[in-house]
Amino acid sequence: MAEHVWIGDLREHVGKDVEVRGWRNHLRSSGKLHFLEVRDGTGTVQAVVFKGSVTPETFEKAGTIAQEATVTVRGTVSENPKKPGVFELQAKEVELYAAPAREYPISPKEHGVDFLMDNRHLWLRSSRQNAILKVRATIVRAVRDFFDGRGFTLVDAPIFTPNACEGTSTLFETDYHGDKAYLTQSGQLYMEAAAAAVGKAYCFGPTFRAEKSKTRRHLAEFWMVEPEVAFMDLEGDMKLAEDFLAFIAQRVLETRGEELKILERDTSKLEKVIAPFPRITYHEAIQILQENGHPEAKVGDDFGGDEETVISNKFDRPVIVHRYPMELKAFYFKKDPANPSLALNMDVLAPEGYGEIIGGGQREDDLDTLVRAIEHHKLPMEAFEWYLDLRRYGSFPHAGFGLGIERTVAWTCGLHHVRETIPFARMLNRLSP
């Protein structure tokens, strides 16, 4: 019996008889030869079916195998004489395990986005989507390796939360045994508690936003990593963020070169993602907008996708914009002692029009100031008693940020829309498949 081998490992079996199991990708015939391309998720291989090397029944059957039929091919592994590093299978046996019940709906022709999203469970099989999945997996691993390697402790934050911390307009409400509960928008507040326990904490999991947005940067369900560090200030936060992004970009370049080729990604753009990143203040960002086609931009304006693109296009790598007006930021940000109208916050904007991929900053650690901030934002004080306890019992300076995985994957892969960055996207009008 030939040994079952994954296609991605064929280079280790040259000259040996092996068994490959997978799905028919492409098929072309030329007289006494069938060129049967099989994929198994780890790669694709061309099985050369020569009429003189198999039974007449096998040869005839091999020429009629439909797209996405499940097959087993046994044969000898050889290196393509014209393409070093490319391996083939000189077929001896071909078995059909399962034929499609009907014609495969996704063909090489152009399909509309809605059609492809309706068939997302099948679209994932394409080489492009396969490449995106693998880059995403590499980014997820890089996230864990970066923080684990720096002495952080992974602390899981809850998905159900009891209160609407920043207003209910972007929260998914659900019933929790008769009480109102919400799907989490962020694990940050819980990571602040964790930082007092372990010093350097991070959570990594799904988060939910109910905003009715149809932009190419928004999903209703996405994954976010949120580190929080005790005794770290805004400067340390910015340094951690730029080291983190540079680490991710380098890991993808080192390990996913083939996938980036499939995606036709200009890797020279990623090679420039080296710390330190340029840093500008919010006021300097306003000035950039005014000088580059947005003369109406003024202090007090928040930045949308168009504005972020104009700002980031002035730089060849991610840019950090810091110290926004306090009125634009959440209640928990610490004020800049040098100018209390500004927050000690920062956003990291990715180049090439991908916008904000990191948002964070230093948290308010003074109890009385935080109480006044909660009152100013008209939030329910009782819901934050546990959060205020963090200041009552050994308050400490601390900072952190959140990075959205899907936006990071979109930027790294050079994708136009985040819907391709997650296996099964949840958007304003999409809950299936």
Beta strands, then each sheet from edge to edge (+ up, - down):
strand 1: 3-4
strand 2: 17-30
strand 3: 33-39
strand 4: 44-50
strand 5: 70-79
strand 6: 87-98
strand 7: 153-154
strand 8: 160-161
strand 9: 173-176
strand 10: 179-183
strand 11: 200-208
strand 12: 221-230
strand 13: 279-281
strand 14: 319-322
strand 15: 335-336
strand 16: 339-343
strand 17: 345-350
strand 18: 355-362
strand 19: 398-404
sheet 1: 1+ 2+ 3- 4+ 6+ 5-
sheet 2: 7+ 11+ 12- 19+ 18- 17+ 14- 13-
sheet 3: 8+ 10- 9+
sheet 4: 15+ 16-
end
